[in-house]
Amino acid sequence: MPVETKGPLLLGTHVSIAGGIEKAIARGEAIGCTAIQIFTRNASRWESKPLEAEAVKSFRNALDKSRISYVAGHDSYLINLASPDENLRKKSIDAFLDEMERCHQLGVGALVMHPGAHMGHGQKAGLIKLAASFRSIFPLAPDDVRVLLENTAGQGTCLGASFEELAEIIDLVPEGNFGVCLDSCHAFAAGYDLSSRIGYNKLMDEIDHLIGTERIALFHLNDSKKPLGSRVDRHEHVGKGLIGPPAFQLLMQDQRFLAVAKIIETPSGDNNCHDFENLALLRTFAQCDREIF
C-alpha cells in the first residue's frame, strides 16, 4: 500500500562537508534531499579544529532556509569506545564527546555511531568496555543529541552485528540517550535475510521484541554486494545487490516508519547521477500501489 504522509518523505544521502560544513546543505538540496547525514569533522583524523562561529551560523541559516528537515551526524571511524587499550579508549571518549558537542552547536539532534570492536578480547569484554565508555560520556554530553547505535556487518571483532547486542548495550547504560540506526546492508551481511516479506517481517518482529521498533530513529538504505551472512560490509545501489528490491519497497511502505529519515550511503556517481537514481527509485517504492518486484 502506498504511504500517506502529511509532509515530504525524509529521504536523502550522506553529503560531503568539503570546503566548509555549511556547504553540505546546498549539496543536499541539489540532489533533492529532505534529510542528510554528515561528518562534523574529518572522519579519518583524530585532530580537528573547533567549529568557527561563522561556520555554525552559516550552517544553521542555510538549514533554516532549506527544505531539509532532518540532519544526522556520523562519528569518526577511528573511534573505538570498546577498545581494550585504555589510551585509545580515552582518546575515543574525548573524540566522541567532541562529536556530540559539534552536533549540539550545529543544532543536529542525532549522532550515528558504530559500537566498536573488542580487538580479540571477546564480545563480553568489549560490551563492558563500551558501556563504561558511555557511562563516562553521558554525564558530560549535551542532552539534546541522541546517540544512534548502528548495527554492523560483524566484520572482524566488530560489535553490534546482532540486535541482541544493541539491546544489551541499551540495558547496560540505562541513563543513555539511545536510538537505533538500522543499516539494511549490515543486517543482511550479518545474517538477517530481509530480502523477502517473510524475512523482513521476522527481522522487524525481532527488533520490536528486543528493543522496540519505536527506537529506530534512522535507516541507512544500502543494498549489499556480498551474500547473506558474509559478515562483509560492501554497499550496493538500491535494488541492485543481493538484497534486491522487495525489502526496500516494504520498508518505504511500512506505516511504522513513515516519519523516520532514510539515508543512502552509496557512491554518488558523476554529477550525482546514482544519487538521483537511488532516491527516485525509493520514492517510487513509497508511492506504488502494487508490488513492483
PyMOL commands that set and color helices and strands:
alter all, ss='L'
color gray80, all
select helices_A, chain A and resi 23-31+53-65+86-106+123-140+163-172+184-189+197-210+213-215+245-252+255-257+270-287
alter helices_A, ss='H'
color red, helices_A
select strands_A, chain A and resi 11-14+35-38+70-74+110-113+146-150+178-183+216-220+223-224+235-236+261-264
alter strands_A, ss='S'
color yellow, strands_A
deselect
rebuild
show_as cartoon
